[in-house]
Amino acid sequence: MPMSWLPRSMTACRSSFAPSDCARWLSDEPDPHDLMRPFLAGLMRMWPISTRVNKPENDDPSIVDPIEVAAGVA
């Protein structure tokens, strides 16, 4: 399933590599680009989060906790 909801400018975010390839990705190999594969949209999750994420001093896991969004707010 393609990730058509991602803007074209986020092409780099449209790929991922398998956990089993981490050692090679982190190695001294100059260009392990063949490890990059499209990340399946069906495996992704998204939810609204607080604008607290915009401040570096808010450095705790709760910044990505789901929040309630008022009706009519997009």
Order of alpha helices (4+ residues) and beta strands (2+ residues): beta-alpha-beta
